[in-house]
Amino acid sequence: MKITGLEIMAFALPLRGHYGWRSLQSPIGRYAILRVTTDDGLVGLGEAPVLPDWGGEHGRYYGEDTTMVTHLVRKYFEPILIGSDPRAIKELLPRMDSVVRGFPYTKAMIESALLDLAGRAAGVPVYQLLGGAARMRIPVCHTVGLAPPEDAARLSAEVVEDGIRTLQIKASGDFAADLAVMKAVRHAVGDKIRIYPDVNRGYRTPKDAIAAIEAMHAEAGICMIEQPVEGSEAMAQVTASVRVPVMADEGCWSPQDAIEAVRRKSADILSIYYTKASGLLRSMQIGAIASAAGMPVNVNGSLEAGVGNAANLHLAAALEGNVLPAVIAVTTLQGREQTRVGGVFYTDDVISEPFHYADGCLSVPTGPGLGVDLDPAKIAKYRIA
Ligand SMILES: [Mg+2]
């Protein structure tokens, strides 16, 4: 099997409502989707959610936009990929790294398309290529965007009615505002729902973070905290000082970052998704490091669309160890809604079948490869480039 063509499409999906986090400036719902065609007629899909203002700690790593994704594929990666066997992934990834350093989102899009093709060629789902599924139903964590306390509380109650039991709540880094939001959400959802803030590096000092976390734990019962500060030294100081577990997101992109987090004790939990690590195989390496170190992980994301959600579902299925509820959107197709608001950020998608949702969990797709196909009518409707 040889790769004969690469097609990149850019999409803008319709939003359910406003959604934001600290430092987010670009609109959500924009995606690049790659279609890789082969000489034996198989098609592989990959997705890059594009967010140029997203990135790692201290300017390390960054998201991309659709123009950058297209340029990188056309100028640098297409010459490597055309004529190659898409199943030779471990030969192709280092070659892609040698011509362009960084740009993990574009590389993750390509890698998942290669895995999709490898799975389709072998007639097995991608999670089998990753060593098989440890679980087939993935509990969903809904992410609540930045909002005033009453709005965050109302939305959280609706999400819980849809069956979701864990809420990630975006926090601003303003202590009083964050405490007010967490208390309002706790009051709205009762004692049995797990809630935790994602501060996106927002607290200015470790001491500010420690004071805020202790107050949110005492007064709102938060179960953990995501990326309260920036930098592994500050994260280590917070991790050593608070009662709740601390999760690294911006601080953990690569397997090397995961080793550093273990070595420096800069987190208790690692957040993994297929894009940050340049693909599913390196995401599995992070999972192996966390598992060996006795650390839980969660599968998080950038509010992917259907193709990206498929990649993250296969990852959540295949990771070993303690895997916490995943921030994976409940892909919604117009007229085939499975929840009212729980896990829903876009009111439609370009894939042809949604992932089955029940009792707060998404089912991992079982078809060959990623197990998703594109809907030509939806491509025509939402394509922007
Ligand atoms: Mg995060």
Boltz pocket constraint, residues with backbone or C-beta under 6 A from the ligand:
constraints:
  - pocket:
      binder: B
      contacts: [[A, 198], [A, 200], [A, 226], [A, 227], [A, 249], [A, 250], [A, 300]]
      max_distance: 6.0
